[in-house]
Amino acid sequence: MSRADVITLPKLFFKVAQELPHIRSTAKGLLLSARQKSDTPLGLGLLLEEAVEKNPHGIAIAYEDTRISYQDFNAWVNQLAAVFRKQGLIKGDKVAVFVENRPELLAVVAALSKLGVVAVMVNTSQKGKVLLHSLTLVDIDAFVVGEECVAAFEDVREGVAPAEDSVFWLADCDTLKDAGTAPSKYRNLSLEIKRKSKQNPELIETYPSDHCFYIFTSGTTGLPKASVISHGRFVKAYGGFGISAMRLTPDDIFYVTLPFYHATALVICWGCALAGTSTLAMARRFSASKFWDDVRRFDATSMAYVGEICRYLMNNPPSPEDRNNRVTKMIGNGLRPAIWRDFKKRFDVKRVMELYGASEGNIGFTNILNFDNTVGFSPVKYELVKYDKETGAPIRNRKGFMEKVGRHGVGLMLGRIDEKTPFDGYTSEEKSEAVILRDVFKKGDAWFNSGDILRDLGFNHAQFVDRLGDTFRWKGENVSTTELEGVVADHPAISESVAFGVEIPNTNGKAGMVVVTQAEQQTLDGQELYEFLAGQLPSYAIPLFVRITDSLAVTGTFKYQKSDLKAAGFNPDKTEDDVWVLLPGETAYQPMTLEIYQDIRSGVYRY
């Protein structure tokens, strides 16, 4: 942690003074986020209708050449709700939404919300057994499948065994203008809304604890789990991120390339747009080469990100057009400290609303005061506790309670579970219970175990350090994969990096290994790479193995898929990529041969 990242009282006063003109909206959003009455109706459907009243003729959705006003979007939503109601769907039923980023997806989700029906957001990159797992993980009452996803759905349809006439279809076009022709065994949803009422239906009341969406985890280390997003959590995002942090207005255009089957786009970004009755400019998918052209085409004033998107954009060759955009603020997570300030300067972005929160968790952080290199602060109760660096388990003292870390300490982040911050968890009670810690600081209390390691920066602000399980231990020291990846990716010849620990027989812990892609028109040199890393890292953190690949597989939410990389490890027979090794006592990486690999395994080389 840089000394510049620590938040001191003078820094805090300066930032608060800058925010004074917005103090009322900040307070309003935080109160909405922190205080909800269990018996007061709220939810996505109500928020949409409020937005229509405030800005009926403003543009709600921009997509390619399509522009839809709040009034017209709501009318479309109402027609869809009428079809779903006629289908017999009632509050608490579940509908799988298997549609890529386009206006139809949001219209369907909003229509379901008005009926109190849960939208099961299916990852559109899933196929085969993973898709089948997701579609059978919960009991689904109906399906909405986009034309672009029909092939994947058909591959698992027999295993899903949907009820007759329960599968709706949406053409892959502007369905308000062209309904298309549905294949057999599919109902054309765009045809069925014809002559349906555009008026607001009698809204089914939803409350903070009622389920709004199911969001599937990325499945980077196993089969996905379905996490619950309640209407209360959507309203918390609307208040905490939308009203307090982003503070969008009807004149703002919010550009989002993230997949809407994930909570960052669906909950946070859509919530921010609704809070400002702003335009949500959707892209079908992220493109590093087209990103800023798209921003300029939409005339966007704000954008969504995850850390890897920023890395991809920074890897683009510098251009005189880099600052030719109207984006002044951005919201997302995972922006690495190594490029934070450089990104802001290169693209002329003034506010970075870094956030922290897990889809299944009960706590969120927001960088409302616009500090650098922090996830901000949380308006609800959390603690950082000491943990066992070998097992990741929180440490309990002689009395059986956990111990908090000291000022500026690093610890496992826990979120208190109570009436103000309920834990929605997963659809599986067993999996939900597995991440709840009880009798933490006193008998009878309950806390959500985030599994994440955060650093206290002072004044209730924190900095993300790593995810438990991604840290490995070597030479008696713990190495953060997040920090290691950041250092490696800073090398001018490296575009991306993924780090993890690998086992070497007859050694303790796991040695560091990185898989990297090379920057365009750059060549890696084994000695120069070692010298670069040795100048940045302690000796125990220098990776012993480097694999150079053409591309790295990522999930739809830009998380690296590490399982196959870990399985191959440093065995040169398990990949066609070049693998380098740093042998004991050497000061340069050299190519890994099968003979060297076998000698390492047999102990000829002693680490």
ZAMARGU-4260 file (C-alpha; in steps of 0.2 Angstrom, whole numbers, plus 5000, padded with zeros to 4 digits):
<rodrens>
0) 5000/5000/5000 | 5007/5017/4995 | 5007/5030/5009 | 4997/5041/4996 | 4983/5029/4998
5) 4981/5031/5017 | 4966/5043/5021 | 4971/5057/5033 | 4960/5070/5041 | 4966/5084/5030
10) 4962/5073/5015 | 4945/5069/5021 | 4941/5087/5025 | 4946/5092/5008 | 4936/5079/4999
15) 4921/5082/5010 | 4922/5101/5006 | 4922/5096/4987 | 4906/5086/4990 | 4896/5099/5000
20) 4886/5105/4985 | 4880/5087/4983 | 4877/5083/5002 | 4859/5082/5001 | 4858/5069/4987
25) 4872/5060/4995 | 4863/5059/5012 | 4847/5054/5003 | 4855/5040/4994 | 4864/5033/5009
30) 4848/5034/5019 | 4838/5025/5006 | 4852/5012/5005 | 4853/5009/5024 | 4835/5011/5030
35) 4821/5000/5023 | 4805/4995/5032 | 4801/4977/5029 | 4782/4982/5027 | 4784/4996/5015
40) 4782/4991/4996 | 4797/4995/4985 | 4806/4988/4970 | 4811/4989/4952 | 4793/4990/4945
45) 4789/5005/4957 | 4806/5014/4952 | 4802/5012/4934 | 4785/5020/4935 | 4792/5034/4946
50) 4805/5037/4932 | 4792/5038/4919 | 4782/5051/4929 | 4798/5062/4931 | 4805/5060/4913
55) 4792/5053/4901 | 4799/5059/4885 | 4818/5057/4890 | 4827/5042/4882 | 4828/5027/4893
60) 4837/5015/4882 | 4849/5018/4868 | 4855/5003/4858 | 4863/5003/4841 | 4851/5015/4831
65) 4836/5012/4842 | 4831/5025/4855 | 4816/5022/4867 | 4809/5035/4878 | 4804/5031/4896
70) 4786/5032/4892 | 4787/5020/4877 | 4798/5008/4886 | 4786/5007/4901 | 4771/5004/4888
75) 4781/4990/4881 | 4785/4983/4898 | 4766/4984/4902 | 4762/4974/4887 | 4774/4960/4891
80) 4768/4960/4909 | 4750/4957/4902 | 4756/4941/4892 | 4765/4934/4907 | 4750/4937/4918
85) 4739/4928/4905 | 4752/4914/4906 | 4747/4912/4924 | 4763/4918/4931 | 4761/4924/4949
90) 4772/4932/4962 | 4786/4921/4967 | 4787/4911/4951 | 4803/4910/4941 | 4806/4914/4923
95) 4823/4911/4915 | 4829/4925/4904 | 4841/4919/4891 | 4844/4934/4880 | 4860/4944/4876
100) 4862/4963/4879 | 4848/4972/4870 | 4833/4982/4875 | 4822/4966/4875 | 4831/4959/4890
105) 4828/4974/4901 | 4810/4975/4895 | 4806/4957/4900 | 4815/4959/4917 | 4805/4974/4921
110) 4789/4966/4916 | 4792/4951/4927 | 4796/4963/4941 | 4779/4972/4940 | 4771/4955/4943
115) 4783/4950/4957 | 4790/4936/4947 | 4809/4932/4949 | 4820/4934/4933 | 4833/4920/4932
120) 4847/4929/4923 | 4855/4915/4912 | 4873/4918/4907 | 4873/4919/4888 | 4890/4912/4886
125) 4885/4895/4895 | 4883/4879/4885 | 4881/4861/4887 | 4882/4854/4905 | 4885/4871/4913
130) 4870/4878/4905 | 4859/4863/4909 | 4865/4864/4927 | 4860/4883/4928 | 4843/4879/4920
135) 4839/4865/4932 | 4846/4873/4948 | 4830/4881/4952 | 4812/4877/4947 | 4808/4887/4932
140) 4790/4891/4927 | 4794/4898/4910 | 4808/4903/4898 | 4812/4918/4887 | 4825/4914/4874
145) 4833/4926/4862 | 4835/4920/4844 | 4854/4921/4847 | 4853/4908/4861 | 4841/4896/4853
150) 4855/4884/4847 | 4862/4883/4865 | 4845/4880/4873 | 4840/4867/4860 | 4856/4857/4865
155) 4850/4855/4883 | 4831/4856/4880 | 4828/4838/4883 | 4837/4839/4900 | 4827/4854/4905
160) 4811/4847/4900 | 4801/4863/4899 | 4782/4862/4901 | 4772/4863/4885 | 4769/4881/4879
165) 4781/4888/4892 | 4795/4894/4881 | 4794/4911/4873 | 4805/4917/4859 | 4812/4935/4854
170) 4819/4938/4837 | 4836/4945/4836 | 4831/4962/4829 | 4822/4978/4834 | 4806/4968/4840
175) 4796/4983/4842 | 4796/4985/4823 | 4799/4967/4817 | 4792/4952/4827 | 4801/4939/4816
180) 4795/4921/4814 | 4798/4910/4829 | 4804/4892/4826 | 4792/4877/4831 | 4790/4874/4850
185) 4793/4892/4853 | 4780/4906/4857 | 4783/4922/4848 | 4783/4935/4863 | 4783/4950/4851
190) 4768/4944/4842 | 4758/4940/4858 | 4760/4958/4865 | 4750/4965/4850 | 4734/4973/4856
195) 4739/4971/4874 | 4736/4986/4885 | 4750/4999/4887 | 4743/5005/4903 | 4751/5002/4920
200) 4744/4986/4927 | 4739/4984/4945 | 4756/4983/4952 | 4759/4967/4963 | 4767/4974/4979
205) 4785/4969/4982 | 4794/4971/4998 | 4813/4972/5003 | 4815/4953/5006 | 4805/4948/4990
210) 4816/4940/4977 | 4819/4951/4961 | 4833/4942/4951 | 4844/4926/4953 | 4861/4930/4947
215) 4873/4915/4943 | 4891/4916/4950 | 4904/4915/4936 | 4909/4897/4939 | 4928/4900/4937
220) 4932/4887/4950 | 4916/4875/4949 | 4898/4875/4943 | 4889/4891/4945 | 4878/4895/4960
225) 4862/4905/4960 | 4864/4921/4971 | 4848/4930/4976 | 4845/4949/4973 | 4830/4955/4982
230) 4820/4970/4978 | 4827/4978/4994 | 4845/4976/4987 | 4840/4983/4970 | 4834/4999/4979
235) 4850/4999/4990 | 4860/5000/4974 | 4848/5013/4967 | 4851/5024/4982 | 4869/5020/4987
240) 4877/5020/4969 | 4864/5030/4959 | 4859/5044/4970 | 4874/5046/4981 | 4889/5041/4970
245) 4885/5043/4952 | 4872/5057/4953 | 4867/5056/4935 | 4854/5068/4927 | 4841/5067/4913
250) 4855/5074/4902 | 4867/5060/4906 | 4870/5045/4894 | 4877/5030/4903 | 4887/5018/4892
255) 4887/5000/4898 | 4896/4986/4889 | 4895/4973/4904 | 4884/4958/4902 | 4867/4961/4910
260) 4866/4944/4917 | 4878/4950/4930 | 4874/4961/4945 | 4886/4975/4941 | 4876/4979/4925
265) 4859/4974/4929 | 4858/4980/4947 | 4871/4994/4949 | 4871/5002/4931 | 4853/5000/4928
270) 4849/5007/4946 | 4860/5022/4942 | 4852/5026/4926 | 4834/5024/4934 | 4839/5035/4948
275) 4844/5049/4936 | 4831/5046/4924 | 4846/5045/4912 | 4849/5036/4896 | 4856/5019/4897
280) 4867/5016/4881 | 4869/4997/4879 | 4882/4988/4869 | 4879/4970/4864 | 4897/4966/4871
285) 4913/4974/4875 | 4926/4978/4861 | 4942/4986/4866 | 4945/4993/4848 | 4927/5000/4846
290) 4925/5006/4864 | 4929/5025/4863 | 4921/5026/4845 | 4905/5019/4853 | 4906/5031/4867
295) 4908/5046/4855 | 4894/5039/4844 | 4882/5038/4859 | 4889/5055/4866 | 4891/5046/4883
300) 4895/5056/4898 | 4898/5041/4910 | 4903/5023/4908 | 4904/5006/4917 | 4919/4996/4919
305) 4928/4981/4927 | 4947/4981/4930 | 4951/4971/4914 | 4941/4982/4903 | 4952/4996/4909
310) 4968/4986/4906 | 4962/4982/4888 | 4959/5000/4885 | 4976/5005/4892 | 4984/4992/4880
315) 4977/5001/4865 | 4990/5011/4857 | 4989/5030/4863 | 4979/5041/4851 | 4976/5059/4850
320) 4957/5055/4851 | 4960/5047/4869 | 4953/5063/4877 | 4940/5066/4864 | 4925/5060/4874
325) 4913/5068/4886 | 4915/5054/4900 | 4918/5062/4917 | 4913/5048/4928 | 4914/5029/4928
330) 4908/5016/4940 | 4914/4998/4942 | 4926/4987/4951 | 4943/4980/4950 | 4953/4995/4944
335) 4971/4991/4948 | 4981/5004/4958 | 4995/5002/4945 | 4985/5010/4932 | 4972/5020/4941
340) 4979/5038/4940 | 4986/5034/4922 | 4969/5029/4916 | 4961/5045/4923 | 4974/5056/4915
345) 4974/5047/4898 | 4956/5047/4895 | 4952/5063/4905 | 4940/5055/4918 | 4937/5065/4934
350) 4928/5053/4945 | 4931/5034/4948 | 4917/5027/4958 | 4926/5010/4962 | 4914/4999/4972
355) 4915/4983/4981 | 4901/4970/4984 | 4897/4952/4980 | 4881/4946/4971 | 4877/4935/4986
360) 4883/4947/5000 | 4874/4959/5011 | 4887/4973/5011 | 4893/4986/4998 | 4907/4999/4997
365) 4906/5015/4986 | 4919/5027/4983 | 4908/5042/4985 | 4922/5054/4990 | 4932/5050/4974
370) 4948/5045/4983 | 4961/5035/4972 | 4964/5017/4975 | 4950/5013/4987 | 4933/5004/4986
375) 4926/5018/4996 | 4916/5016/5012 | 4901/5007/5017 | 4886/5015/5026 | 4882/4998/5035
380) 4892/4988/5048 | 4907/4978/5043 | 4923/4972/5052 | 4940/4966/5046 | 4946/4951/5057
385) 4962/4941/5059 | 4963/4925/5049 | 4974/4910/5047 | 4984/4913/5031 | 4986/4894/5028
390) 4968/4889/5029 | 4959/4906/5026 | 4948/4903/5042 | 4945/4917/5054 | 4955/4916/5070
395) 4946/4914/5087 | 4953/4919/5104 | 4953/4909/5120 | 4935/4915/5123 | 4930/4909/5106
400) 4927/4926/5098 | 4936/4933/5083 | 4948/4948/5084 | 4948/4964/5073 | 4963/4970/5065
405) 4972/4986/5070 | 4972/5003/5061 | 4978/5001/5043 | 4978/4982/5045 | 4973/4969/5033
410) 4960/4956/5037 | 4945/4946/5031 | 4930/4956/5028 | 4914/4952/5037 | 4897/4960/5035
415) 4885/4960/5049 | 4868/4951/5047 | 4853/4960/5055 | 4836/4967/5050 | 4845/4982/5041
420) 4857/4971/5032 | 4849/4955/5029 | 4858/4941/5020 | 4850/4935/5004 | 4863/4922/5000
425) 4860/4908/4987 | 4845/4899/4982 | 4853/4884/4991 | 4851/4885/5010 | 4866/4874/5013
430) 4877/4885/5002 | 4870/4900/5011 | 4873/4893/5028 | 4891/4889/5023 | 4896/4907/5022
435) 4888/4913/5038 | 4899/4915/5054 | 4890/4914/5071 | 4895/4920/5088 | 4908/4931/5080
440) 4910/4945/5093 | 4896/4940/5105 | 4884/4925/5107 | 4870/4925/5095 | 4877/4937/5082
445) 4879/4932/5064 | 4890/4939/5050 | 4893/4936/5031 | 4910/4929/5027 | 4915/4938/5011
450) 4930/4927/5008 | 4939/4943/5003 | 4954/4952/5011 | 4953/4971/5013 | 4965/4984/5020
455) 4959/4997/5031 | 4964/5015/5024 | 4956/5025/5038 | 4940/5034/5041 | 4930/5018/5037
460) 4938/5017/5019 | 4945/5001/5013 | 4956/4994/4999 | 4953/4977/4990 | 4968/4966/4993
465) 4964/4948/4987 | 4951/4934/4987 | 4954/4920/4999 | 4960/4905/4989 | 4969/4916/4976
470) 4983/4919/4989 | 4996/4906/4990 | 5010/4903/5002 | 5028/4901/4998 | 5044/4901/5008
475) 5033/4905/5023 | 5026/4920/5016 | 5009/4924/5008 | 5008/4930/4990 | 4993/4940/4984
480) 4989/4934/4966 | 4980/4951/4963 | 4996/4961/4968 | 5007/4949/4958 | 4997/4950/4943
485) 4997/4969/4944 | 5016/4970/4945 | 5019/4957/4931 | 5006/4966/4919 | 5016/4983/4922
490) 5030/4975/4911 | 5030/4985/4895 | 5030/4969/4884 | 5016/4960/4894 | 4998/4964/4890
495) 4989/4953/4903 | 4994/4941/4917 | 4986/4928/4928 | 4994/4922/4943 | 4992/4906/4954
500) 5002/4894/4965 | 5008/4877/4959 | 5014/4863/4969 | 5032/4857/4968 | 5035/4839/4976
505) 5045/4839/4992 | 5042/4858/4996 | 5031/4867/5007 | 5017/4878/5000 | 5015/4883/4982
510) 5027/4892/4970 | 5022/4906/4960 | 5017/4904/4942 | 5010/4917/4929 | 5002/4915/4912
515) 5005/4930/4902 | 5001/4937/4884 | 5013/4948/4875 | 5009/4966/4870 | 5009/4969/4852
520) 5026/4971/4843 | 5034/4967/4859 | 5046/4952/4864 | 5050/4945/4881 | 5068/4942/4886
525) 5071/4930/4900 | 5084/4939/4909 | 5076/4956/4907 | 5060/4950/4914 | 5068/4942/4929
530) 5077/4959/4933 | 5061/4968/4931 | 5052/4957/4943 | 5067/4956/4955 | 5066/4975/4956
535) 5048/4976/4960 | 5045/4960/4971 | 5052/4952/4987 | 5062/4936/4982 | 5048/4924/4988
540) 5035/4932/4977 | 5045/4931/4961 | 5036/4918/4950 | 5046/4903/4946 | 5036/4898/4931
545) 5030/4909/4916 | 5019/4903/4902 | 5017/4914/4887 | 5001/4912/4878 | 4991/4920/4864
550) 4975/4924/4873 | 4968/4921/4890 | 4950/4914/4892 | 4939/4924/4902 | 4921/4923/4908
555) 4907/4934/4902 | 4911/4946/4917 | 4929/4947/4912 | 4935/4935/4926 | 4950/4924/4921
560) 4946/4905/4920 | 4961/4898/4930 | 4955/4880/4932 | 4963/4874/4916 | 4979/4884/4918
565) 4981/4877/4935 | 4978/4859/4929 | 4992/4861/4916 | 5003/4869/4928 | 5021/4870/4922
570) 5021/4854/4913 | 5027/4858/4895 | 5018/4842/4889 | 5001/4849/4893 | 5002/4865/4883
575) 5009/4870/4866 | 5013/4887/4874 | 5031/4892/4878 | 5034/4888/4897 | 5049/4897/4906
580) 5057/4892/4922 | 5068/4901/4935 | 5080/4888/4941 | 5088/4889/4959 | 5102/4902/4959
585) 5098/4908/4942 | 5095/4926/4937 | 5086/4923/4921 | 5071/4913/4915 | 5075/4899/4902
590) 5064/4887/4892 | 5056/4873/4901 | 5060/4856/4894 | 5053/4839/4898 | 5070/4834/4906
595) 5070/4850/4917 | 5052/4847/4922 | 5056/4829/4927 | 5071/4834/4936 | 5061/4847/4946
600) 5048/4834/4950 | 5061/4821/4956 | 5071/4834/4967 | 5086/4836/4956 | 5083/4855/4957
605) 5080/4859/4975 | 5069/4874/4979
</rodrens>
